[in-house]
Amino acid sequence: MKKIFFIVLFLLIGNFKNYAQKHELGNVTIDELKEQVFPKDSAAVAAILFEKGKTYFEFKQDVGFSLITEVEVKIKVYKKEGYDWANKEVSVYVGGNSNEVVDFSKAITYNLVNNQIEKTKLKSDGEFFEKVNKFWSKRKITLPNVKEGSIVEYKYTIRSPYISTFPDWTFQNTIPVNYSEYTTDIPEYYFYNVYRKGVLVPIEIKDKLQKTMRFDERNAPKGKVGGYTHDIDLVNYTDSRTTYKLENIPAMKEESFVNNIDNYRTSVQHELSGKQMPQAVFESFSTTWEDVAKKIYENENFGNQLNKNNYYESDVKTLLQGLTTTEEKINTIFKFVQSKMTWNKFFSYTCDVGVKKAYDDKVGNVAEINLMLVSMLRFANLEANPVLVSTRANGISLYPSRTAFNSVIASVLDNGNLILMDATSKYSLPGILPTRDLNWLGRMIKNDGVSEMVELMPKTSSMDVVNALVAIDNSGILTGKVREQHLDYNALRFRENNSGLAKDVIIEKMEKAEKGLEVSDYELSGITNLDESLVEKYTIKNENIAEIIGDKMYFAPMLYFADSENPFKQDTREYPIDFSFPFKNKYMFNITIPDGYQVETLPKPISIAMDNKYGSFNYAITNTNSQIQLSVNLDVATSIIPAEDYFTLKEFFKVVIEKENEKIVLKKK
């Protein structure tokens, strides 16, 4: 019986060691290097074999607690498209009194050469340092000798004097992850809100650890005899350890019309909510949205900046002369700030140099420009307030946190309507924000520090209206005139993509987008004057519209304006569909068919609508002698559609695409 017990114990210990070794750097096998395809996803260009992280506190008598995060990663590269996974960059904050520091170590590439494992270590020429701006810098590494089949490993350590937030730990990625583990050791003096995102649920293991702080006090000698003495005090405290584990994590698939895929990754975040040091009272930090807003408002680089007006007073008084309506005042002040100020591309809800200096220099960050705008609007006796936002790239602000927001815009209440503005963009308008700001919800902070949530997503539809008067000759060549009008957000996007471009460059872009299209007599109005409607007028010739087979001619009456494929291809959808803004596309075409032909088959009219009033599609077509009239309206009436309604949307667009590409059949008389 004893013998059996020891055999079982030996096997268990052996299995435990094998399991542990799989998640340790330096343990690379020939079988791993021989593997040519990821077993669970043959399309994977690479896979994270394991990723282990640990965040803990380190105590030093002279500086107190600092935050240490250690991360170890092992990645298998399967295809050339996965070579980028042999690169890693880590951002650190360098804009405070003390800087964060990151160091890489144990960075090695493994290859199989003549059935032997070859190791290539990272050298100094593969390490890079990049200063992003005055607040952030990056440390980068590029692993050497990477090939299809390579395994790369590395470790990095971040040392931070800032304990308010931990680095976010993300379990999911755009490649598969075999194993992901994250451990936090938190002293009993600190209290953190823990936020979890994503549909996958990691295993959590909790434990307590006993730790000791050492205080060494040097005492001056008493009298003239004797030297210095040392008193050593040891303070015991408890660490709370939490380990999060997740295995066999599939790759996150890129899908069309996703706001920011990071919003949906399974991850864990920590933010300091309070602390209580020995023999001190409890100190509370942000716990509710009201707390967050109040602390931001009380920041001298936020609320205090709104109260300054002496630097612009005379200029704005001149602007306001003769203006009587709220709309006139809003538009005039907005255009003044928009044209005078240049955004330095820095996001922040607090000022850097301050509104006065920014005004004098004509350059500022987001906060300086938009807080300046709010202040001027208030000076004009308008009900204006700043609105905190998290840009799309920053992610959705789901939890009350000072780091939930990274930007600020302006708002004015006019007859019950809240008008949102962002003067950092040269092409935005009151009520038309840059697309980066359209990220679900913001938080408006009023003059007394009280705040309320504000919807950022547009409610009214942005339109594209296309009119075409064209003819097809006996050779199937299309010629004619086209007029395109772009409104609201569609106009904003066009201006952002085309302002400053010469006409021939715009024409070249159009012709590249559609094979066989020739554009001439191009006219563009409203590109720089935002008050004008943005209109394109041009002449077209296209030799690829029609196909002639025998005595029949085939062509789609939507011409080259039809979408070629359904953007929604997946069978299922994990994330909401985010169109940024509601939109309407209207097409009105008059097509003259060639002499000697008559219509044999005409697409049937159709009118459909999605459930929940998400949108509709109307396709009407008629034929009178040699004239074909087509009227098409595509209306998507909401910015965001939940993932559970994906199938409805997919089927809707399937019908739309099929109908837009349906052909007319002409037959010789």
N, C-alpha and C positions, 0 to 999 in steps of 0.2 A: 504493500500500500504506500509506504514511504517512497519507494522507487517511482511509482506512478505520479505521486504528488510532485516530486522534483522534476520529472520529465515535463509535466504540464507547466510548472513554474518556469522552467527553462524556455519552453516554447513561447510563453506569454512575454517573458523578458525580451526574447529575440524579436518577436513581432513588434513590441513597443519600440525597440531600438531602430528597426527598419522603418517604422512609421515616422519616428522623430528625424531620422537621417534624411528622409525625403524633403523635410522642411528646414534643412540646414545648408548654408552656403558651402561650396567645395565638394559636395557629394553629387558628382555627375557620372553617369554610367554610360558604357558603350551602347547599351540598348536604347537609352534616351537619345543619344546622338544619331543612331541609325533610323529612328522613327521619322518617316517622311510625311506623314499626314496626321493631323490631330484626330484621335480616334472618335471623338464625339461630334466633330464638325469638320468635314473634309474641306470646306471652303476657307477655313481659318488660315490667315497668313502668318499668324504667330499665336502663341498661347502663354499666359502667365502660369508657370508651374506652381509657384507659390509666391505670396507676398505677405510678409509679417512686419507689423509695426508695433512700437511701444512708446507711449508718452509717459514720462515720469518727472518728478521734481527732484532737483538737486539743491542741497542747502550748503551755503558758505557763509561764514560768520559776517564777513564784511559786506556782502551783497544780499543776503537773505536767500529766498527761494528763486530758482530759475527753472525754465521748462526745457526738457530734453526730449527730442523725438528721434528714435532710431528706426530705420526701415531697411529690410533686406528683401531683395527681389531676385527671382530666377525665371528667365524667359526662354522659351524655345522658338526659334525662327524657322518657319517652314517654307516661305516663299520670298522672292525678291521684294514683293510689296510690303513685307513685314520688316524690312531692314531698319525702318525708322524706330522700331521698338528697341533697337540697340542704342538709342540715344535717350538721354534723360536730362531734364532741366528742373531746377527747384528754385522758386522765388523766395526771397527773404526781405523783410522790412528793414530799411536803413534810414528811415526818416525821423527817428526819435533821438532821445539823448543817448541811448545805447542801441547797438545794431544787433540784429540776428546774424548768425553765422552758420554756414552749411559746409560740411566736409564729406567727400566721397572716399570710400575705401573698398577693398576686396573686389575691385572691378576687373573682371576676367572674361575673356571669350574662350569657349571650348569648341574645338572641331575634331572630327574623326579623320586621321591621316594614317593610311596603311593599317587600319584596324587598331590604331593606338590613339589615345586621347592627347591632343595637343592644346596647351594652355598659352594664351596670349594676354599678358597683363596690360592694363591701361597705362599709358605713358603721359608725360606732361603735355605733349602736343595734342592730346585728346581731351584736355580739360580747358574750359573757357569760362571767362567771367564777363558778364554784360551788365552795365549800369543802365537800367530802363529809364529811370527818372530820379528825382531827388528823394523819392520815398522807397523805391524798390530796385533791387538788383537780382540778377539770375546767375546761378552757377550751373554750367552745362558739362556733360560728358558725352563723348562719342566713342563707343567701344570699338576696338580695332579688329581687323581680320574677320569681319562678319560675312557669312555665306549662308546659302540655303542649307538648313540642318544644324546651324550653330546653336549653342546655348550660351546665353550671356547672364552674368550675375553681377550684382553690385550692392553696396550698402551705403546709405548716407545718414548723416546725423545733423539735426538742426538744433542749435542752442539759442534759446530765446529768453530775453529778460521780461517778456510780456506774457503774463499768465492768464489774460482775460479770455483768450480763445485757444483751443488746440487746433492743430492742422486737421482739416476734414479728412476722414477716412472713407474711401470709396471702395466698395467690394466689387462692383460691376465695372466692366470696361467694354470697349468696342471689339475686343478679342476675348476668347474664353479664359476663364480663371479656374484652375483646379482647386486652389485652396487660398483663402484669405483670412488673416487673423490680425486682430488689433487689441492691444492691452493698454489700459490706463491705470496708473497708480496715483491716487489723489490723497494728499494729507488731510487729516480730519479738520484742518482749519479752513478749507476751501469747499465751496458748494457750487456745483455746476448744473445748469439745465442741459439735459441730453436730448437731442432731437434726432429722430430717425426718419429716413426717406426711403421710398422704393417699396416694391411689392414682396421682395424676398425678406425673410426674417432670420437673422443670424442667431445662432445659439449664444446664450450669455452665461458666463460662469463667474460667480462673485466669490471674493475671498478677502481676508483681513491680514495685513502684514504689520509687524512691529518694527518701527524705525526709531533712530536716535539722532538728535541734533547735539553737536558739541560746541560749547562756548568756552573759549580760552581767554582768560582775563589776566593781563600782566599788571602786577602791583609794584608801585615804586618802593624803594627801600626805606625803611624807617630809621631815622638817625643817620649817623655816619658809618655805621657798620653794616655789612651785608649787602647782597645784590638784590636784583629784582626777583620777585616770587611770582608763581603762576597758580591761578585757581582754575580748575576745570569743572565746568558744570555740564552735566548730561541731561537732556530733556527727551523723554520718551514720548512718542506719539504713534498714532495708528494710521496706516495707509489703507484706503479702500481700493481693492484691485477688481477690475472688471475686464474680462476677456470675451471678445466677440469672435465667433468663428462661422465661416460659411464655406461650403465645398461645392464643386461641380456647378459653377456659375456660367450659364451660357453667355455668348457675346450679345451685347445690345445692338440690335439691328437699326441702321439708319432708316428713317421713314420720312416721307415727304411732309412738308408743313408741320415740322416740330419746332416749337419755340426755342428751347435749349435743352438738349438731351440730358444735360447734367441735372435738370430738375427731377428726373425720374430714375436716376441711378440709386441703387440701394447703398446708403451711406449712413454714417453717424457723425454728429457734430456736437461740440461742447462749447458752452459759453458760461463764463463766471456769473453766478447770480448772487453770491454773497461770500463774505469771509468773516471769520472770528478768530483772531490771533490770541495767544495766551494772555490772560489778564486784560483783555480789551473787549469792548462792546461789539455786538454783531453789526456788520456793515452790509447793507443790502444794495444790490445793483439792479440792472434792468430785469424785470419779471413780466411786465405787461406792456402792451403797445403804448398805453398812456405814459408809463414810466420812461420808455424809450424816447417818445416824442418830447417829454418834459426835459430830459437830460440833454437832448440835442438842442432844444430851444435855448436852454440856459448856457450853452457853450458860447463863449465870447466871440467865436468865429462864425456863429450862426445868428442867434437872436439879436445880438448887439449890432451886427452889421445892417440889420433892417432899420435901425433907428437913426442911421447917419444919412443926412441929406444935404449938408452944406456944400459938398463937392459938386453937386449937379444942380442945385436950386435955381440958379439964374438961367441955365440952359433949358431946363424943363418949363420954367415960367414962360420963356419965349415960345416954346413948342405949343403950349396950351392956349396961347392967345387966339381968340376967335372960335375955339372949339366949344361946342355946346352939348353934343350927345356923348353918351358913354362909349359907343362904338368908335367914334372919331378919336376920343382920348386913348382908348386901348390900342387902336391901330397905329396912331402916331407915335406913342411912346414905345411900342414894341418895335416898330421899324427903326426908330432912332437907336435903340440899344443894339438891335440886330446888325445895323450897318456900321455903327461906331466900334463895336467890340469884336475882337477876334478870339475864338476859343483856342486855348493852348492844348486841347485834347486830354486834359486831366479831368477825371471824374472825382467828385467829392461833394458831400453835402455841407462841408465847412470850407471857409475861405482859407487861402494860403497867404497871399500878400495883403488881403483886405480889399474891400470894394473901392475905397478911395484911390489907392495906388493902381489898382486894375483899371479904373476909369481914366486916370492920368496916362497910363501906359497904353491904353486901348487893347489890352490883352488880359485874359483872366481864365480861371478854371470855371467849371459849370456853376459852382456856388456863387462865385463873384459876379458872374454875368446875370444869373437868374434872381439872386437876392437883390441885386441892384435894380432889376426890372420890377420886382415886387415893391421895393421902396418907392420907386418913381410913381407907380400906379397908386400907391397909398397917398403920396404927395398930391396926386390929382383928385383926392377924395373918393377913390374907388375902393370897393371891398376886395382887397387883394391879399392873398396869403401864399406862402411857399408850400409846395407839396413834395414830400420825400418820395423818391422812386428807387426801385432796383431795376437797372437796365436789363435787357434780355440776356446779355452776355454774363451778367452777374447772377442770374437765376431769380426765381420767384421768391418773394419775401413771405415765407410760410409761417415763421415763428417770430415772436417778439424778441428782437435783438438789435443792438446798435450796429451790427455788421450786416443786418438784413438789407439796408439801403446803401447805395453808393453814389446817388445823384439827387438833384433837387430841381424842380421846375416851378413855374409861376401859375397862379390861378386868379381869376376875377369872377365874382358873382354878379351877374347882370340879369335882372328880372327873373330870378329863380334859375337861370341857366349858368352852370359852371363852365367857364372857358379856360382851357389849359393851354399853356404857352411854354416854349423853350427857345430862347433867343440865341442859343449857341449854334443853331443851324441857319445857314444863309438862305435856305429854301423853305423853311417851315413858316406857318402862319398862325395867328390866334385860332385855336381850335383844331389845328393840324400839327401834331407833334412829330418829331423825328421817329422813325419806326423803332429805334432802339428803346424809346420810352414806353412803348405799348406793351406793358408787361403786367397785365391783370389789375393789380391794386396798388395805389399809393396812399400816403397818409398826409393829409393837410394839417398844418400847424397854424392855429390862429394866434392873434396878437397877445392873448393871455396865456399861451402855452398849451391850451386845450387842443386836442386833435380829433380827427375823424377820418375814417377810411374813404377813399375816393376811387371810383372806377376809372381806369385809364383807357380801356378798350373803346374804340369809336362805336357809336350807335348808328350813324347815318352811312349810307353806302357811297363809295367812291366809284365814279363812272368812267368808262371808256366808251366813246361813241364813234363808230366807224361808218362812213358813207362811201360808197363806191359806185361810179358810173362807168361801166366797162363793156367791151365787146370782144367776142371771139371770132376769128376769121376762119376760113375753110381749112387752113393749115393747123388749126388748134392753138394759134398764138393769141394770147390775151393782151389787150391794150386798154388804157383808160385813165381816169382820174380817181384819186383817193383823198379823203379828208378824215383825219383822226383828231378827236378832241379828248384830252385827258383832264380829269377833274380831281380835286382834293388830293387824296393820298397817291392816286395814280400819277397826278401831276408832280407831286413831290418826288416820287421815285424817278420819273423821267428827268427832272431837273438834276437830281443827284447823280444820275448816270451819264448825262449828256451835256451839262453846262460847261462851257469853255471849249467844247469840241467844234471844229470846223464842219461845215455842211458836208463836205466830201467824206469826212470820217464817219459821220452819222449815216450817210448813204452806204458806205462800205459795210458798216455793221448790219444794216438792213439786208443788204444783198448776200452777205455771208450767212445770215440766218435762214435764208430761203434760196435753195438752188434754182437757178434759172431766172431769178428776179432781176430786172433792171429798173433802176429808179432815176428819174430826171426831173428837172423843174422843181426842185425841192424848196419849199418855203416853210419857215418855222417862226411862229409868233408866240410871245408870252414866256419865253425861256428865262429872261432876266427880270421882267416886270411881273411880280407875283400877283398884282391886281388884275392882270389880263388873263383871259382864258388861254390855256396852252393848246395850240393847234398846229398840226402838221398837214401840209398840202403837197401833193406830188403826183407825177405822172408815172405810170408803171407799164412795163412790158414783161411778159412771162411766157416762155416757150414750154414750160413743164406743167402747165395747168391741165391740159386736155390730152387724152389718149385716143388715137384713131385706129379702129380695127375694122377693116372691110368698109362697109357703108355706114358704120356707126361711130359716134364720138362720145366719149365718156369724160365727165369732169364733175368735181364737187363744187356746188355753188358757193360754199364758204371760202372758196379760193385758197389762198395760203394762210388764212386767219384761223383755220381749224386746228385744234390741238391734235397731235398725231397719236398720242397714247394716254391711257388713263394714269394719272399720277398715283393712284391708290391701287397697288398691285398685291400687297400681302393679303393672305387669307384672314388674318386677325390683326388687331391693332392694340398696342399696349399704352399708347400715349394719346392725349387729346389732339385733335386736328386744329392747328392754329393758323388762320389765314391772315392774321395781323389786323385786318379791318374788313368789314362787309364790302362787297363790290357788285357792280352791275356792268355787264358787257352788252352793248347794244350794237347790232349790225343791220344796216339797211343797204341792200345791194340792188342795183338795176343792171341786168346783164342782157346784152343783145346777142342772140345766137346767129351763126353765119347764114348767109343766103343759101338756099337750097337744102336746108336742114329743117326738120320739125321735131318737136318733143315727142319721144316715144314713151319714156318713163320719167316721172317726176317724184321725188321723195314725198312721202305723206306728211302732212302737218302733224305736230305733236305738241301737247301741253301737259307737263308733269310737275309735281311738287313733292318735296321731301316732307316726311313727318316732322312734327314739332316746329313747323314753319321755318325750317333751316334755309330753304331756298326753292327756286322754281326755274323751269326751262320752257321756253315757248319758241316753236319753230313753225313759221308760216311761209308758204311759198305758193305763188300763182304764176300762170303762164297765159299771156295774151299775144297771139300771133308770134312775133319774133322776140318778144320781151318777156324776161323772167324777173319777177320781183321777189326778193327774199327779205324777210324780217326775222331776226333771231334775238332773243333776250335771255341771257343767263344771269340769274340773280342769286347770290349767296348772301343771305340776310343777317348772318351773325359772324362774329370774329372767331369764336371758339366752339367746336363741336366735341362733345364727350366721346371717349374711346368706345363706350358701349353702343354708340350710334354709328360706328364706323361702317358696318355692313350696309346700312341705309345709304350713307354717303357714297360708298364704293359703287353700289348698283345705280345710283343716280348719275354719277359721272360716266359709268359704262354706257348708259343710254345716250348721254350728251355727246360723248366722243363718237359713238357709232353714227348718230344722226348727223353730226357736223361733217363726217367724212363720207356720208352717203352720196352717191353720184347721180347726176342727171344723165339719161341716155338720149342722145339725139340720133335721128336716122335720116339719111338722105331721102328727099322726096322722090 
